[in-house]
Every structure is written in C-alpha cells, then in structure tokens.
Amino acid sequence: MSEIDTTFLSYAEKAADSISSYRNKALILNLIAVEYAKSGQTQQALQIFVKAVNVAGSIYNDDRDDTLRYIASELAKTGQFDDALNVAGSICTDFYKDWAFRDIASELAKAGQTQKALQIFDKAVRFFGFKTIDQNILQKALLIFDKAVSVAGSISDDSKKAWALNFIASELAKAGQFDKALNVAGSISFDFLKALALRDIASELAK
C-alpha cells in the first residue's frame, strides 16, 4: 500500500469516529479494516476490526447482531477465521449466528480447510432460509419433492439454490429416499455443498 493510500485510510478512520450512528460507524470501520487486510497490513486491520466490533456492541436492537454477522463474514474473507468465529459466537440471535457460521464455513472450504469447515457447518442450521417457513408446509414440500426441486432450481442466486438443494437432498435421505437424494445431490453446483449432501446421505445409509 502506498503512503497516500495509508494516509487516506487514516483520515477515513478519523472521519468514521465522528459518525453518530453506531451501525454506520461499525460498517465504515469494517470497510477500512478490509482495505488494510487487502494490503497485507494484518495487524492494523485486526485493530480496526476489533474497534468495529466494540462499536457494534453498543447497538441495542437486531441491527447489532446483523452488523456483527457482517463483520464476522468479512473477517473470514480476509482469512482471520479464529477472530471471525469469536465474533460469530458473540451474536445473540440464532438467525444471524447461523448465517455467520455458514459464511465462515464457506470461506474455510474455499481456503482448503474442509475438515474445519465441516465442524463449523455442524454448528449452524442446515439451511437458515428455511427457519422462517412453517414446518408443516416444509413437510408437504418434501412429500412432493419434484416440486421442491423445481422451485429450488428456479432460484436465481446460485449460492442459495445450492443450499436449498443441499437441504432437500439431506431431508430425502432422512426419509429413506436415497436414489432421489443422490439425484438431487448430483445437481448441486457447489462442490462443498455437494460433499455435505453426500456425507448426509452416506450417514443415513449407514444407520
């Protein structure tokens, strides 16, 4: 990083300190920390990440946990996995905590730390997006899995589509529908999620 860039980030940090909104201040500090991390100034980045976390702790509503979730995810993207896990562990709301763990697991998998990614994944809800869906509706969807797969296939976001198919494959395996589960697992585009689905299917077959 050039001296000009360092000076700019220093000024940006001072400007962030003048922001009255705790959420906005935490998010700006987080962005500054990411820029330091990208430039290889890890120690400086961590100091500002810690500052962002402390500011986020002053938020008194759901924005607190959403902000911490975002910071945890950004820490994971910079390779600071232990710090990311510590931040994720401080989140009170299950929804945002699960989301943070999912993002950390994905980044660990990208970094080649598959075993650790699996361990973190097991801490999270299998597919956080289904937490808000009535379980009776979910069971009906699973009984007509062709429709569920069709709906999942229509999701434009590749990541969410892969998570949805992963969830369906695992639930089909739990219901003893192993051939169908394998077909769904085979359609998952993300290798990490495909591996998780196949692991779940193998686990159910071994029971």
N, C-alpha and C positions, 0 to 999 in steps of 0.2 A: 504494500500500500504506500502511495506517495505521501509526502509531508502535507500536501494540500488536502488529500482525502482524510488524513488523520485529523487535521485541523477542522475540517468540515464536520466530522463526526463528533468532535469535542464540542463545537458550537451547537450541534444538534442536541447533544445530551443536556447542555445548559438550557437550551430552549425548552426541552421536554420537562425540565424541572419546574417551569413556570406554568405548565398546563394544570388547570384546576380539576378536571375530570380524572379520577383515579384510573378508570378503564382506558381512556385515551392515552394517558401518560404511560401506563404499563405497556400498551401496544406499541407506542413510539419507541420506548426504550428497548423493547424486544427487537424491533426492526434494526435499531442501531447495533445491538448485540450481534445480530445475524451478520451484519456487514463486517464487523470486526472478525467474526469467526471465518467468514469467507476469505479474509485477507491473511488468515493464519495467526492472528493475534488472539489466541485462545484464552489467555489469562484475562485480558481486558474484556473479552466477550463474556466470560463467565461472571465477572464482577457486575457487568450491566444486566445480565440475565437475573442475577440474584437481586439486584435493585428493582427490576421489573416485577419479580415475584413478590417482593416485600410491598410494593405499591399495590399490586393486585390483591394482596391480603387485606387491604383497607376497604375493599368494595363490600357492601353489605347485602347484595342480592344475588340472583342467579348469574349476573354478569361476572361475579368473582370467579366462579368455577369455570365458566366459558373462557374467561381470559387466561386462567391457569392452564386449561386444556390446550389452548393455542400456544402458550409458552412452552409447555411440555413437548408438544409436537415439533416446534421449531428447534428445541434443544436436541431432539432425536435426529432431526435432519442434519444438524451440524456434527453428529457423532458423539454428543455428550449424553450417552444413554443412562448412566447412573444418575446424573442430575435430572434427566427427564423423568425417570422413574420416581425419584423423590418428590418432584413437583406433582406428578400424576397421583401419587399416594396421598397428597395433601388435599385433593379435591373431595368435597363432601357429597356432591350429587352423583349418584350412580351412573346416570346417563353420560355426564361429561367425563367421569373417571374411566368408564368403559371405552369411550371414544378415544381418550388419550392413550390408554393401553393398546388399543387397536392400531393407532398410528405408530406408536413406538415399536410394536411387533413388526409392522410392515417395514419400517426403516432398518430394523435389525436383520430382517430377511434379505433386504437389498444389500446390506453390508456383509452378507455371507454367514451371519451368526444365526443359523437356522434353529439350532437347539435352544438357544436362549429366547429366540422369537416364539417358539412353541410354548415355552414356560410362561412367557408374558401373556401370550394369547389365551392361555388357560385361565388367566385371572379376569379376563373380560367376558362379557356376554357374547355369545357366538355371532350374533348379528344385531347390533344395537338398534337398527332401524325398526326391528320387529317388537321392541319393548312396548311401543305405544299401540300396538294392534291387539284387539281383543283376542284372547286365546281360542275362543270358540270359532271365531272367523278363521283363525290360522289353521285350526284342525280341519275345518271344511276345505280350506285351500289345499291342504296336504292330501286329503282324500281324492281330490281331483287334480293330481299333481301335474298333469299335462297342461292344465290351465295356469297353474302356478308357474311352471317353467316358461310358458308363453308370455306371461306377464313380466317375469324376470328378464326374459330376452328382449323385451321392449324398452327396458331401462336404457337411457342414452349414456349415462355415466358408466364407463367400463368397470371402474372400481366397485361401485355399488351393485352392478349387475353380477360381478364375480362373487361378492359377499352374499347376495341373495341366492345364487345357485349353490354356493357352498352350504348355506343353511338348509336348503331344500334337500340336497344330496344326503346330508347328515340325518335329517329327520326321516327320509325314506329308509335309510339303513336301520334306524331305530324301529321302524315299523316292519322290518323284515323284507322290504322290497329291494333286495340287493342288486338285481340286474338293472332296475330303473335307477337306483342310486349311482351305479357305476356309469350309466349313460349320461346322467346329469353331471357327474364329476368330470367326465371326459370333455364336457363342453366349456369348462371353466378356463378362461384365458390366462389367468394369473397363476404361475407355477406354484407359488407359495400356498395360495388358497386351494389349488387342486390337490396339493400334497396333504393339506389338512383334511380335506374331504375324504381322500383315500385312506388316511390314517383312521378316521372315524368309522369308515365302512369296515376296515380290517378289524377294528376293535369290536364292532358289533358281531362280525362273523365269528370271532373267537369266543364269544360268550356261549 
